[in-house]
Amino acid sequence: MKTYIAKDGEVTEKWFVVDAEGKTLGRLATRVADILRGKTKPQYTPHVDLGDHVVIINAEKIKVTGKKETQKLYSRHSGFPHGFRQETLKSLRDRRPTAIIERAVKGMLPHTKLGARQFTKLKVYAGAEHPHAAQTPEALTWA
C-alpha cells in the first residue's frame, strides 16, 4: 500500500463565503484556518497548498466572550524608537474591523512561506458586500 501525496497541479480550489455576524472570534478563526490549509479535504498533505478561498463578510459584527472587548490588547511596532503601540479590541474594531479576524486566522496558519501563501486566500470585509460574486462562492454555515 502506497501513501498518496497530493501535487500542486491536482488541486481544485473552491470559494466559500462566511457570514461572521454573531459568530465567536476564535471558533470562526479555527474553522477558517482549517479550510485555508486544506484540512477539510481527504487528500490533505501538510506541505502542499490544498486550501480553498474564504470570503468573510460582516467582520464588524464578530462576537467575543468575557471582557475581551476592553481587556484584550493588540500590539504593533513601527520599527522606530518609541514606536511601540497598543490598543484594545474595541478601538481596533472602530478603526479597522477586518484586522481582528485577519490577525486571529494568521496566527493559526503555519509561520512559513506556505502559510503566507495560504493567508492570501482569505478575504475579509467589514460589511455584507463583497466583490467576489463572479467566483460563485458557496455559503458556509455551521452551528
A tleap script that builds the chain and sets N, CA, C and O, in Angstrom:
source leaprc.protein.ff14SB
mol = sequence {
  NMET LYS THR TYR ILE ALA LYS ASP GLY GLU
  VAL THR GLU LYS TRP PHE VAL VAL ASP ALA
  GLU GLY LYS THR LEU GLY ARG LEU ALA THR
  ARG VAL ALA ASP ILE LEU ARG GLY LYS THR
  LYS PRO GLN TYR THR PRO HIE VAL ASP LEU
  GLY ASP HIE VAL VAL ILE ILE ASN ALA GLU
  LYS ILE LYS VAL THR GLY LYS LYS GLU THR
  GLN LYS LEU TYR SER ARG HIE SER GLY PHE
  PRO HIE GLY PHE ARG GLN GLU THR LEU LYS
  SER LEU ARG ASP ARG ARG PRO THR ALA ILE
  ILE GLU ARG ALA VAL LYS GLY MET LEU PRO
  HIE THR LYS LEU GLY ALA ARG GLN PHE THR
  LYS LEU LYS VAL TYR ALA GLY ALA GLU HIE
  PRO HIE ALA ALA GLN THR PRO GLU ALA LEU
  THR TRP CALA
}
set mol.1.N position { 0.845 -1.177 0.000 }
set mol.1.CA position { 0.000 0.000 0.000 }
set mol.1.C position { 0.889 1.238 0.000 }
set mol.1.O position { 1.803 1.349 0.817 }
set mol.2.N position { 0.627 2.151 -0.897 }
set mol.2.CA position { 1.432 3.357 -1.001 }
set mol.2.C position { 0.705 4.549 -0.408 }
set mol.2.O position { -0.525 4.597 -0.390 }
set mol.3.N position { 1.475 5.507 0.076 }
set mol.3.CA position { 0.908 6.723 0.633 }
set mol.3.C position { 0.641 7.711 -0.484 }
set mol.3.O position { 1.505 7.950 -1.328 }
set mol.4.N position { -0.548 8.286 -0.494 }
set mol.4.CA position { -0.907 9.268 -1.507 }
set mol.4.C position { -0.388 10.636 -1.094 }
set mol.4.O position { -0.607 11.079 0.033 }
set mol.5.N position { 0.299 11.302 -2.013 }
set mol.5.CA position { 0.783 12.663 -1.772 }
set mol.5.C position { 0.245 13.553 -2.884 }
set mol.5.O position { 0.528 13.331 -4.061 }
set mol.6.N position { -0.525 14.552 -2.507 }
set mol.6.CA position { -1.111 15.470 -3.487 }
set mol.6.C position { -0.030 16.359 -4.089 }
set mol.6.O position { 0.960 16.679 -3.433 }
set mol.7.N position { -0.229 16.751 -5.338 }
set mol.7.CA position { 0.707 17.646 -6.028 }
set mol.7.C position { -0.019 18.946 -6.356 }
set mol.7.O position { -1.248 18.993 -6.381 }
set mol.8.N position { 0.753 19.995 -6.604 }
set mol.8.CA position { 0.174 21.318 -6.826 }
set mol.8.C position { -0.784 21.359 -8.016 }
set mol.8.O position { -1.784 22.075 -7.957 }
set mol.9.N position { -0.523 20.635 -9.070 }
set mol.9.CA position { -1.364 20.674 -10.258 }
set mol.9.C position { -2.697 19.964 -10.099 }
set mol.9.O position { -3.617 20.209 -10.880 }
set mol.10.N position { -2.823 19.098 -9.115 }
set mol.10.CA position { -4.030 18.303 -8.937 }
set mol.10.C position { -5.094 18.990 -8.086 }
set mol.10.O position { -6.155 18.418 -7.834 }
set mol.11.N position { -4.819 20.195 -7.650 }
set mol.11.CA position { -5.683 20.880 -6.694 }
set mol.11.C position { -6.820 21.596 -7.412 }
set mol.11.O position { -6.596 22.302 -8.395 }
set mol.12.N position { -8.046 21.409 -6.914 }
set mol.12.CA position { -9.184 22.188 -7.394 }
set mol.12.C position { -9.618 23.097 -6.248 }
set mol.12.O position { -10.003 22.620 -5.180 }
set mol.13.N position { -9.555 24.375 -6.471 }
set mol.13.CA position { -9.876 25.340 -5.423 }
set mol.13.C position { -11.322 25.784 -5.525 }
set mol.13.O position { -11.825 26.081 -6.609 }
set mol.14.N position { -11.980 25.824 -4.377 }
set mol.14.CA position { -13.355 26.297 -4.296 }
set mol.14.C position { -13.369 27.614 -3.540 }
set mol.14.O position { -12.397 27.973 -2.875 }
set mol.15.N position { -14.469 28.323 -3.646 }
set mol.15.CA position { -14.652 29.587 -2.929 }
set mol.15.C position { -15.810 29.419 -1.949 }
set mol.15.O position { -16.853 28.861 -2.289 }
set mol.16.N position { -15.608 29.911 -0.729 }
set mol.16.CA position { -16.641 29.870 0.302 }
set mol.16.C position { -16.858 31.275 0.840 }
set mol.16.O position { -15.929 32.081 0.890 }
set mol.17.N position { -18.084 31.561 1.240 }
set mol.17.CA position { -18.389 32.833 1.893 }
set mol.17.C position { -18.958 32.513 3.274 }
set mol.17.O position { -19.828 31.656 3.423 }
set mol.18.N position { -18.441 33.227 4.283 }
set mol.18.CA position { -18.841 33.011 5.672 }
set mol.18.C position { -19.376 34.319 6.222 }
set mol.18.O position { -18.734 35.362 6.095 }
set mol.19.N position { -20.553 34.266 6.835 }
set mol.19.CA position { -21.118 35.439 7.493 }
set mol.19.C position { -20.689 35.403 8.956 }
set mol.19.O position { -21.069 34.493 9.693 }
set mol.20.N position { -19.894 36.393 9.382 }
set mol.20.CA position { -19.321 36.407 10.730 }
set mol.20.C position { -20.256 37.004 11.768 }
set mol.20.O position { -19.898 37.071 12.943 }
set mol.21.N position { -21.429 37.434 11.372 }
set mol.21.CA position { -22.336 38.081 12.319 }
set mol.21.C position { -22.766 37.116 13.414 }
set mol.21.O position { -23.356 36.071 13.140 }
set mol.22.N position { -22.463 37.479 14.663 }
set mol.22.CA position { -22.843 36.667 15.808 }
set mol.22.C position { -21.944 35.482 16.080 }
set mol.22.O position { -22.178 34.765 17.053 }
set mol.23.N position { -20.916 35.238 15.262 }
set mol.23.CA position { -20.003 34.118 15.465 }
set mol.23.C position { -18.916 34.515 16.472 }
set mol.23.O position { -18.512 35.677 16.526 }
set mol.24.N position { -18.450 33.556 17.261 }
set mol.24.CA position { -17.370 33.788 18.207 }
set mol.24.C position { -16.050 33.824 17.446 }
set mol.24.O position { -15.815 33.000 16.561 }
set mol.25.N position { -15.191 34.775 17.791 }
set mol.25.CA position { -13.961 35.030 17.040 }
set mol.25.C position { -13.067 33.804 16.925 }
set mol.25.O position { -12.690 33.438 15.811 }
set mol.26.N position { -12.718 33.167 18.013 }
set mol.26.CA position { -11.789 32.043 17.981 }
set mol.26.C position { -12.326 30.836 17.250 }
set mol.26.O position { -11.597 30.174 16.512 }
set mol.27.N position { -13.599 30.546 17.452 }
set mol.27.CA position { -14.204 29.384 16.790 }
set mol.27.C position { -14.293 29.590 15.285 }
set mol.27.O position { -14.080 28.656 14.512 }
set mol.28.N position { -14.605 30.809 14.873 }
set mol.28.CA position { -14.642 31.125 13.443 }
set mol.28.C position { -13.235 31.024 12.848 }
set mol.28.O position { -13.053 30.469 11.764 }
set mol.29.N position { -12.247 31.561 13.559 }
set mol.29.CA position { -10.875 31.583 13.050 }
set mol.29.C position { -10.309 30.180 12.876 }
set mol.29.O position { -9.604 29.931 11.898 }
set mol.30.N position { -10.591 29.260 13.786 }
set mol.30.CA position { -10.053 27.905 13.642 }
set mol.30.C position { -10.669 27.180 12.453 }
set mol.30.O position { -9.971 26.474 11.724 }
set mol.31.N position { -11.961 27.350 12.257 }
set mol.31.CA position { -12.606 26.690 11.110 }
set mol.31.C position { -12.108 27.261 9.790 }
set mol.31.O position { -11.880 26.519 8.834 }
set mol.32.N position { -11.941 28.579 9.737 }
set mol.32.CA position { -11.449 29.209 8.505 }
set mol.32.C position { -10.005 28.792 8.243 }
set mol.32.O position { -9.640 28.534 7.096 }
set mol.33.N position { -9.180 28.720 9.285 }
set mol.33.CA position { -7.785 28.298 9.111 }
set mol.33.C position { -7.703 26.869 8.580 }
set mol.33.O position { -6.849 26.572 7.745 }
set mol.34.N position { -8.576 25.985 9.050 }
set mol.34.CA position { -8.586 24.610 8.544 }
set mol.34.C position { -8.948 24.572 7.065 }
set mol.34.O position { -8.370 23.792 6.309 }
set mol.35.N position { -9.895 25.403 6.643 }
set mol.35.CA position { -10.278 25.440 5.233 }
set mol.35.C position { -9.142 26.005 4.386 }
set mol.35.O position { -8.869 25.491 3.301 }
set mol.36.N position { -8.477 27.057 4.867 }
set mol.36.CA position { -7.366 27.655 4.122 }
set mol.36.C position { -6.204 26.679 3.973 }
set mol.36.O position { -5.519 26.679 2.950 }
set mol.37.N position { -5.980 25.849 4.986 }
set mol.37.CA position { -4.894 24.863 4.926 }
set mol.37.C position { -5.258 23.643 4.095 }
set mol.37.O position { -4.368 22.938 3.619 }
set mol.38.N position { -6.549 23.380 3.910 }
set mol.38.CA position { -6.976 22.215 3.150 }
set mol.38.C position { -7.222 21.005 4.027 }
set mol.38.O position { -7.322 19.888 3.520 }
set mol.39.N position { -7.322 21.203 5.330 }
set mol.39.CA position { -7.504 20.083 6.250 }
set mol.39.C position { -8.887 19.455 6.163 }
set mol.39.O position { -9.102 18.369 6.702 }
set mol.40.N position { -9.825 20.110 5.500 }
set mol.40.CA position { -11.162 19.540 5.356 }
set mol.40.C position { -11.258 18.596 4.165 }
set mol.40.O position { -12.294 17.965 3.959 }
set mol.41.N position { -10.191 18.492 3.381 }
set mol.41.CA position { -10.196 17.632 2.198 }
set mol.41.C position { -9.557 16.281 2.528 }
set mol.41.O position { -8.627 16.219 3.332 }
set mol.42.N position { -10.048 15.197 1.913 }
set mol.42.CA position { -9.466 13.881 2.200 }
set mol.42.C position { -8.041 13.714 1.692 }
set mol.42.O position { -7.306 12.877 2.216 }
set mol.43.N position { -7.628 14.482 0.690 }
set mol.43.CA position { -6.277 14.359 0.145 }
set mol.43.C position { -5.299 15.342 0.793 }
set mol.43.O position { -4.296 15.706 0.179 }
set mol.44.N position { -5.578 15.774 2.020 }
set mol.44.CA position { -4.731 16.743 2.725 }
set mol.44.C position { -3.286 16.261 2.805 }
set mol.44.O position { -3.007 15.129 3.202 }
set mol.45.N position { -2.388 17.140 2.423 }
set mol.45.CA position { -0.948 16.899 2.527 }
set mol.45.C position { -0.342 18.138 3.176 }
set mol.45.O position { -0.529 19.244 2.669 }
set mol.46.N position { 0.383 17.982 4.291 }
set mol.46.CA position { 0.826 19.157 5.060 }
set mol.46.C position { 1.710 20.141 4.299 }
set mol.46.O position { 1.649 21.342 4.559 }
set mol.47.N position { 2.531 19.656 3.364 }
set mol.47.CA position { 3.483 20.543 2.695 }
set mol.47.C position { 3.002 21.045 1.338 }
set mol.47.O position { 3.780 21.647 0.597 }
set mol.48.N position { 1.726 20.809 0.995 }
set mol.48.CA position { 1.163 21.263 -0.278 }
set mol.48.C position { -0.029 22.165 0.013 }
set mol.48.O position { -0.825 21.890 0.910 }
set mol.49.N position { -0.141 23.238 -0.750 }
set mol.49.CA position { -1.251 24.180 -0.566 }
set mol.49.C position { -2.505 23.641 -1.248 }
set mol.49.O position { -2.693 23.824 -2.451 }
set mol.50.N position { -3.362 22.975 -0.473 }
set mol.50.CA position { -4.611 22.414 -0.988 }
set mol.50.C position { -5.815 23.240 -0.590 }
set mol.50.O position { -6.947 22.858 -0.889 }
set mol.51.N position { -5.601 24.365 0.077 }
set mol.51.CA position { -6.686 25.135 0.664 }
set mol.51.C position { -7.592 25.810 -0.342 }
set mol.51.O position { -7.250 25.992 -1.510 }
set mol.52.N position { -8.762 26.175 0.156 }
set mol.52.CA position { -9.747 26.881 -0.647 }
set mol.52.C position { -9.744 28.362 -0.277 }
set mol.52.O position { -9.149 28.764 0.724 }
set mol.53.N position { -10.413 29.161 -1.094 }
set mol.53.CA position { -10.549 30.595 -0.829 }
set mol.53.C position { -11.731 30.824 0.104 }
set mol.53.O position { -12.771 30.181 -0.033 }
set mol.54.N position { -11.568 31.746 1.056 }
set mol.54.CA position { -12.636 32.051 2.005 }
set mol.54.C position { -12.874 33.557 2.014 }
set mol.54.O position { -11.938 34.341 2.171 }
set mol.55.N position { -14.135 33.955 1.846 }
set mol.55.CA position { -14.546 35.353 1.923 }
set mol.55.C position { -15.383 35.496 3.194 }
set mol.55.O position { -16.397 34.818 3.353 }
set mol.56.N position { -14.958 36.376 4.093 }
set mol.56.CA position { -15.682 36.604 5.337 }
set mol.56.C position { -16.348 37.972 5.247 }
set mol.56.O position { -15.690 38.975 4.971 }
set mol.57.N position { -17.667 38.004 5.483 }
set mol.57.CA position { -18.408 39.258 5.459 }
set mol.57.C position { -18.918 39.569 6.864 }
set mol.57.O position { -18.950 38.693 7.729 }
set mol.58.N position { -19.311 40.801 7.082 }
set mol.58.CA position { -19.799 41.298 8.379 }
set mol.58.C position { -18.774 41.114 9.490 }
set mol.58.O position { -19.123 40.691 10.592 }
set mol.59.N position { -17.519 41.426 9.210 }
set mol.59.CA position { -16.450 41.275 10.200 }
set mol.59.C position { -16.641 42.210 11.387 }
set mol.59.O position { -16.167 41.914 12.484 }
set mol.60.N position { -17.322 43.325 11.189 }
set mol.60.CA position { -17.517 44.270 12.284 }
set mol.60.C position { -18.521 43.762 13.315 }
set mol.60.O position { -18.621 44.324 14.406 }
set mol.61.N position { -19.268 42.700 12.983 }
set mol.61.CA position { -20.279 42.169 13.893 }
set mol.61.C position { -19.834 40.875 14.567 }
set mol.61.O position { -20.670 40.107 15.042 }
set mol.62.N position { -18.522 40.624 14.612 }
set mol.62.CA position { -17.987 39.424 15.257 }
set mol.62.C position { -18.200 39.530 16.761 }
set mol.62.O position { -18.193 40.627 17.320 }
set mol.63.N position { -18.387 38.392 17.412 }
set mol.63.CA position { -18.663 38.364 18.849 }
set mol.63.C position { -17.436 37.860 19.597 }
set mol.63.O position { -16.739 36.961 19.127 }
set mol.64.N position { -17.175 38.444 20.764 }
set mol.64.CA position { -16.133 37.942 21.658 }
set mol.64.C position { -16.764 37.713 23.026 }
set mol.64.O position { -17.745 38.366 23.381 }
set mol.65.N position { -16.203 36.791 23.784 }
set mol.65.CA position { -16.780 36.444 25.076 }
set mol.65.C position { -16.027 37.142 26.199 }
set mol.65.O position { -14.900 37.603 26.015 }
set mol.66.N position { -16.652 37.214 27.344 }
set mol.66.CA position { -15.999 37.772 28.530 }
set mol.66.C position { -15.742 39.262 28.407 }
set mol.66.O position { -16.533 39.996 27.815 }
set mol.67.N position { -14.622 39.700 28.975 }
set mol.67.CA position { -14.257 41.117 28.983 }
set mol.67.C position { -13.220 41.448 27.919 }
set mol.67.O position { -12.509 42.447 28.031 }
set mol.68.N position { -13.131 40.607 26.880 }
set mol.68.CA position { -12.114 40.814 25.853 }
set mol.68.C position { -12.268 42.145 25.116 }
set mol.68.O position { -11.284 42.717 24.647 }
set mol.69.N position { -13.483 42.625 25.017 }
set mol.69.CA position { -13.725 43.886 24.299 }
set mol.69.C position { -12.874 45.030 24.866 }
set mol.69.O position { -12.406 45.882 24.111 }
set mol.70.N position { -12.675 45.052 26.175 }
set mol.70.CA position { -11.908 46.137 26.794 }
set mol.70.C position { -10.534 45.684 27.286 }
set mol.70.O position { -9.644 46.519 27.447 }
set mol.71.N position { -10.337 44.384 27.530 }
set mol.71.CA position { -9.081 43.931 28.123 }
set mol.71.C position { -8.091 43.352 27.123 }
set mol.71.O position { -6.887 43.381 27.379 }
set mol.72.N position { -8.554 42.828 25.997 }
set mol.72.CA position { -7.637 42.243 25.014 }
set mol.72.C position { -6.868 43.346 24.312 }
set mol.72.O position { -7.456 44.301 23.804 }
set mol.73.N position { -5.539 43.209 24.286 }
set mol.73.CA position { -4.680 44.224 23.687 }
set mol.73.C position { -4.032 43.689 22.412 }
set mol.73.O position { -3.592 42.541 22.360 }
set mol.74.N position { -3.982 44.526 21.399 }
set mol.74.CA position { -3.271 44.240 20.161 }
set mol.74.C position { -2.052 45.147 20.115 }
set mol.74.O position { -2.170 46.356 20.313 }
set mol.75.N position { -0.879 44.573 19.853 }
set mol.75.CA position { 0.374 45.327 19.860 }
set mol.75.C position { 0.959 45.384 18.463 }
set mol.75.O position { 0.752 44.487 17.646 }
set mol.76.N position { 1.689 46.452 18.205 }
set mol.76.CA position { 2.440 46.574 16.948 }
set mol.76.C position { 3.624 47.491 17.195 }
set mol.76.O position { 3.632 48.257 18.159 }
set mol.77.N position { 4.619 47.417 16.330 }
set mol.77.CA position { 5.807 48.255 16.462 }
set mol.77.C position { 6.187 48.763 15.087 }
set mol.77.O position { 6.241 47.993 14.128 }
set mol.78.N position { 6.449 50.044 14.988 }
set mol.78.CA position { 6.756 50.657 13.698 }
set mol.78.C position { 8.187 50.389 13.263 }
set mol.78.O position { 8.513 50.547 12.086 }
set mol.79.N position { 9.050 49.986 14.194 }
set mol.79.CA position { 10.454 49.777 13.870 }
set mol.79.C position { 11.313 50.965 14.254 }
set mol.79.O position { 12.540 50.878 14.228 }
set mol.80.N position { 10.690 52.060 14.607 }
set mol.80.CA position { 11.421 53.249 15.033 }
set mol.80.C position { 11.481 53.287 16.562 }
set mol.80.O position { 10.681 52.632 17.230 }
set mol.81.N position { 12.427 54.054 17.117 }
set mol.81.CA position { 12.454 54.200 18.578 }
set mol.81.C position { 11.125 54.758 19.091 }
set mol.81.O position { 10.547 55.660 18.485 }
set mol.82.N position { 10.662 54.230 20.179 }
set mol.82.CA position { 9.388 54.608 20.797 }
set mol.82.C position { 8.204 54.334 19.861 }
set mol.82.O position { 7.180 55.011 19.949 }
set mol.83.N position { 8.336 53.356 18.974 }
set mol.83.CA position { 7.284 53.067 18.011 }
set mol.83.C position { 6.327 51.976 18.450 }
set mol.83.O position { 5.521 51.506 17.647 }
set mol.84.N position { 6.398 51.559 19.720 }
set mol.84.CA position { 5.527 50.504 20.232 }
set mol.84.C position { 4.149 51.074 20.553 }
set mol.84.O position { 4.033 52.059 21.281 }
set mol.85.N position { 3.084 50.436 19.995 }
set mol.85.CA position { 1.728 50.908 20.220 }
set mol.85.C position { 0.857 49.726 20.644 }
set mol.85.O position { 1.038 48.603 20.174 }
set mol.86.N position { -0.081 50.000 21.534 }
set mol.86.CA position { -1.057 49.005 21.933 }
set mol.86.C position { -2.446 49.620 21.863 }
set mol.86.O position { -2.630 50.810 22.118 }
set mol.87.N position { -3.416 48.791 21.515 }
set mol.87.CA position { -4.797 49.255 21.520 }
set mol.87.C position { -5.716 48.092 21.872 }
set mol.87.O position { -5.374 46.927 21.666 }
set mol.88.N position { -6.874 48.424 22.401 }
set mol.88.CA position { -7.835 47.400 22.802 }
set mol.88.C position { -8.597 46.893 21.590 }
set mol.88.O position { -8.561 47.490 20.514 }
set mol.89.N position { -9.284 45.786 21.789 }
set mol.89.CA position { -10.088 45.220 20.721 }
set mol.89.C position { -11.182 46.199 20.299 }
set mol.89.O position { -11.507 46.300 19.116 }
set mol.90.N position { -11.742 46.912 21.259 }
set mol.90.CA position { -12.810 47.874 20.942 }
set mol.90.C position { -12.308 48.991 20.030 }
set mol.90.O position { -12.986 49.351 19.067 }
set mol.91.N position { -11.133 49.541 20.318 }
set mol.91.CA position { -10.621 50.620 19.471 }
set mol.91.C position { -10.172 50.096 18.103 }
set mol.91.O position { -10.299 50.798 17.099 }
set mol.92.N position { -9.647 48.864 18.058 }
set mol.92.CA position { -9.269 48.280 16.769 }
set mol.92.C position { -10.512 47.994 15.933 }
set mol.92.O position { -10.482 48.148 14.712 }
set mol.93.N position { -11.608 47.579 16.577 }
set mol.93.CA position { -12.861 47.338 15.858 }
set mol.93.C position { -13.386 48.640 15.252 }
set mol.93.O position { -13.911 48.632 14.138 }
set mol.94.N position { -13.250 49.759 15.973 }
set mol.94.CA position { -13.693 51.048 15.455 }
set mol.94.C position { -12.809 51.519 14.305 }
set mol.94.O position { -13.300 52.087 13.330 }
set mol.95.N position { -11.509 51.281 14.424 }
set mol.95.CA position { -10.550 51.786 13.439 }
set mol.95.C position { -10.468 50.892 12.199 }
set mol.95.O position { -10.518 51.383 11.071 }
set mol.96.N position { -10.339 49.564 12.416 }
set mol.96.CA position { -10.159 48.642 11.291 }
set mol.96.C position { -10.733 47.269 11.655 }
set mol.96.O position { -9.983 46.401 12.101 }
set mol.97.N position { -12.028 47.049 11.479 }
set mol.97.CA position { -12.670 45.822 11.952 }
set mol.97.C position { -12.186 44.546 11.268 }
set mol.97.O position { -12.292 43.466 11.848 }
set mol.98.N position { -11.667 44.643 10.072 }
set mol.98.CA position { -11.216 43.434 9.387 }
set mol.98.C position { -9.928 42.883 9.995 }
set mol.98.O position { -9.654 41.689 9.869 }
set mol.99.N position { -9.143 43.720 10.643 }
set mol.99.CA position { -7.854 43.292 11.193 }
set mol.99.C position { -8.012 42.288 12.319 }
set mol.99.O position { -7.118 41.472 12.543 }
set mol.100.N position { -9.121 42.327 13.029 }
set mol.100.CA position { -9.334 41.407 14.147 }
set mol.100.C position { -9.366 39.967 13.643 }
set mol.100.O position { -8.681 39.101 14.186 }
set mol.101.N position { -10.157 39.713 12.611 }
set mol.101.CA position { -10.260 38.359 12.068 }
set mol.101.C position { -8.978 37.974 11.337 }
set mol.101.O position { -8.525 36.834 11.442 }
set mol.102.N position { -8.391 38.910 10.599 }
set mol.102.CA position { -7.163 38.606 9.870 }
set mol.102.C position { -6.053 38.165 10.817 }
set mol.102.O position { -5.353 37.192 10.537 }
set mol.103.N position { -5.882 38.870 11.936 }
set mol.103.CA position { -4.831 38.520 12.883 }
set mol.103.C position { -5.106 37.193 13.567 }
set mol.103.O position { -4.178 36.426 13.827 }
set mol.104.N position { -6.371 36.912 13.863 }
set mol.104.CA position { -6.718 35.646 14.515 }
set mol.104.C position { -6.437 34.462 13.594 }
set mol.104.O position { -5.893 33.450 14.036 }
set mol.105.N position { -6.802 34.579 12.319 }
set mol.105.CA position { -6.591 33.489 11.376 }
set mol.105.C position { -5.110 33.345 11.047 }
set mol.105.O position { -4.608 32.224 10.956 }
set mol.106.N position { -4.408 34.447 10.870 }
set mol.106.CA position { -2.989 34.385 10.526 }
set mol.106.C position { -2.174 33.698 11.610 }
set mol.106.O position { -1.207 32.995 11.316 }
set mol.107.N position { -2.563 33.902 12.864 }
set mol.107.CA position { -1.860 33.242 13.954 }
set mol.107.C position { -2.082 31.741 13.994 }
set mol.107.O position { -1.311 31.023 14.631 }
set mol.108.N position { -3.120 31.253 13.328 }
set mol.108.CA position { -3.421 29.827 13.314 }
set mol.108.C position { -2.871 29.114 12.090 }
set mol.108.O position { -2.999 27.895 11.977 }
set mol.109.N position { -2.263 29.852 11.173 }
set mol.109.CA position { -1.635 29.255 9.998 }
set mol.109.C position { -0.147 29.049 10.272 }
set mol.109.O position { 0.398 29.675 11.181 }
set mol.110.N position { 0.526 28.180 9.499 }
set mol.110.CA position { 1.956 27.988 9.698 }
set mol.110.C position { 2.719 29.293 9.437 }
set mol.110.O position { 2.358 30.071 8.553 }
set mol.111.N position { 3.764 29.513 10.211 }
set mol.111.CA position { 4.568 30.730 10.063 }
set mol.111.C position { 5.718 30.458 9.088 }
set mol.111.O position { 6.894 30.585 9.431 }
set mol.112.N position { 5.341 30.081 7.866 }
set mol.112.CA position { 6.294 29.751 6.815 }
set mol.112.C position { 5.832 30.394 5.508 }
set mol.112.O position { 4.827 31.104 5.480 }
set mol.113.N position { 6.570 30.141 4.433 }
set mol.113.CA position { 6.157 30.646 3.125 }
set mol.113.C position { 4.829 30.024 2.693 }
set mol.113.O position { 4.007 30.683 2.055 }
set mol.114.N position { 4.626 28.770 3.038 }
set mol.114.CA position { 3.368 28.102 2.709 }
set mol.114.C position { 2.206 28.772 3.430 }
set mol.114.O position { 1.152 28.989 2.833 }
set mol.115.N position { 2.385 29.100 4.703 }
set mol.115.CA position { 1.339 29.784 5.459 }
set mol.115.C position { 1.037 31.158 4.895 }
set mol.115.O position { -0.118 31.583 4.886 }
set mol.116.N position { 2.058 31.859 4.424 }
set mol.116.CA position { 1.848 33.174 3.813 }
set mol.116.C position { 1.039 33.044 2.533 }
set mol.116.O position { 0.182 33.882 2.253 }
set mol.117.N position { 1.306 31.993 1.745 }
set mol.117.CA position { 0.548 31.771 0.515 }
set mol.117.C position { -0.896 31.397 0.827 }
set mol.117.O position { -1.811 31.813 0.117 }
set mol.118.N position { -1.105 30.619 1.880 }
set mol.118.CA position { -2.465 30.242 2.268 }
set mol.118.C position { -3.238 31.456 2.796 }
set mol.118.O position { -4.447 31.560 2.588 }
set mol.119.N position { -2.548 32.368 3.474 }
set mol.119.CA position { -3.206 33.549 4.023 }
set mol.119.C position { -3.725 34.478 2.929 }
set mol.119.O position { -4.697 35.202 3.144 }
set mol.120.N position { -3.088 34.466 1.758 }
set mol.120.CA position { -3.549 35.328 0.666 }
set mol.120.C position { -4.911 34.893 0.132 }
set mol.120.O position { -5.553 35.650 -0.596 }
set mol.121.N position { -5.362 33.690 0.478 }
set mol.121.CA position { -6.661 33.199 0.023 }
set mol.121.C position { -7.798 33.653 0.922 }
set mol.121.O position { -8.952 33.305 0.676 }
set mol.122.N position { -7.494 34.425 1.959 }
set mol.122.CA position { -8.509 34.935 2.868 }
set mol.122.C position { -8.865 36.362 2.484 }
set mol.122.O position { -7.980 37.204 2.328 }
set mol.123.N position { -10.150 36.637 2.331 }
set mol.123.CA position { -10.645 37.976 2.031 }
set mol.123.C position { -11.662 38.339 3.112 }
set mol.123.O position { -12.638 37.617 3.315 }
set mol.124.N position { -11.433 39.454 3.804 }
set mol.124.CA position { -12.300 39.855 4.904 }
set mol.124.C position { -12.886 41.226 4.594 }
set mol.124.O position { -12.164 42.138 4.191 }
set mol.125.N position { -14.212 41.374 4.784 }
set mol.125.CA position { -14.902 42.625 4.522 }
set mol.125.C position { -15.748 42.998 5.732 }
set mol.125.O position { -16.370 42.135 6.351 }
set mol.126.N position { -15.770 44.285 6.068 }
set mol.126.CA position { -16.487 44.762 7.251 }
set mol.126.C position { -17.998 44.672 7.069 }
set mol.126.O position { -18.714 44.343 8.015 }
set mol.127.N position { -18.483 44.955 5.883 }
set mol.127.CA position { -19.926 44.946 5.634 }
set mol.127.C position { -20.387 43.658 4.980 }
set mol.127.O position { -19.656 42.670 4.927 }
set mol.128.N position { -21.620 43.690 4.480 }
set mol.128.CA position { -22.215 42.499 3.874 }
set mol.128.C position { -21.897 42.348 2.391 }
set mol.128.O position { -22.200 41.309 1.805 }
set mol.129.N position { -21.301 43.350 1.776 }
set mol.129.CA position { -20.999 43.313 0.342 }
set mol.129.C position { -19.560 42.844 0.114 }
set mol.129.O position { -18.660 43.161 0.892 }
set mol.130.N position { -19.358 42.075 -0.981 }
set mol.130.CA position { -18.005 41.665 -1.378 }
set mol.130.C position { -17.942 41.594 -2.901 }
set mol.130.O position { -18.953 41.321 -3.548 }
set mol.131.N position { -16.764 41.837 -3.481 }
set mol.131.CA position { -16.634 41.880 -4.943 }
set mol.131.C position { -16.311 40.527 -5.577 }
set mol.131.O position { -15.807 40.499 -6.700 }
set mol.132.N position { -16.579 39.406 -4.906 }
set mol.132.CA position { -16.185 38.098 -5.423 }
set mol.132.C position { -17.375 37.271 -5.892 }
set mol.132.O position { -17.338 36.042 -5.828 }
set mol.133.N position { -18.419 37.925 -6.357 }
set mol.133.CA position { -19.608 37.207 -6.837 }
set mol.133.C position { -19.306 36.406 -8.113 }
set mol.133.O position { -19.962 35.398 -8.375 }
set mol.134.N position { -18.332 36.839 -8.894 }
set mol.134.CA position { -18.004 36.161 -10.134 }
set mol.134.C position { -17.427 34.761 -9.882 }
set mol.134.O position { -17.505 33.893 -10.752 }
set mol.135.N position { -16.854 34.543 -8.704 }
set mol.135.CA position { -16.299 33.230 -8.375 }
set mol.135.C position { -17.364 32.269 -7.864 }
set mol.135.O position { -17.052 31.111 -7.589 }
set mol.136.N position { -18.589 32.704 -7.729 }
set mol.136.CA position { -19.731 31.945 -7.208 }
set mol.136.C position { -19.377 31.178 -5.928 }
set mol.136.O position { -19.339 29.947 -5.920 }
set mol.137.N position { -19.117 31.925 -4.846 }
set mol.137.CA position { -18.760 31.251 -3.583 }
set mol.137.C position { -19.960 30.567 -2.951 }
set mol.137.O position { -21.084 31.067 -3.007 }
set mol.138.N position { -19.698 29.411 -2.346 }
set mol.138.CA position { -20.737 28.678 -1.628 }
set mol.138.C position { -20.873 29.249 -0.225 }
set mol.138.O position { -19.873 29.622 0.390 }
set mol.139.N position { -22.077 29.321 0.282 }
set mol.139.CA position { -22.289 29.792 1.657 }
set mol.139.C position { -21.899 28.675 2.610 }
set mol.139.O position { -22.337 27.534 2.465 }
set mol.140.N position { -21.082 29.016 3.574 }
set mol.140.CA position { -20.593 28.042 4.542 }
set mol.140.C position { -21.246 28.327 5.881 }
set mol.140.O position { -21.075 29.415 6.431 }
set mol.141.N position { -21.982 27.379 6.408 }
set mol.141.CA position { -22.656 27.562 7.693 }
set mol.141.C position { -22.362 26.390 8.593 }
set mol.141.O position { -22.163 25.270 8.123 }
set mol.142.N position { -22.333 26.641 9.884 }
set mol.142.CA position { -22.215 25.610 10.894 }
set mol.142.C position { -22.862 26.108 12.164 }
set mol.142.O position { -23.063 27.311 12.335 }
set mol.143.N position { -23.185 25.201 13.048 }
set mol.143.CA position { -23.885 25.566 14.280 }
set mol.143.C position { -22.958 26.147 15.308 }
set mol.143.O position { -23.395 26.505 16.402 }
savepdb mol mol.pdb
quit
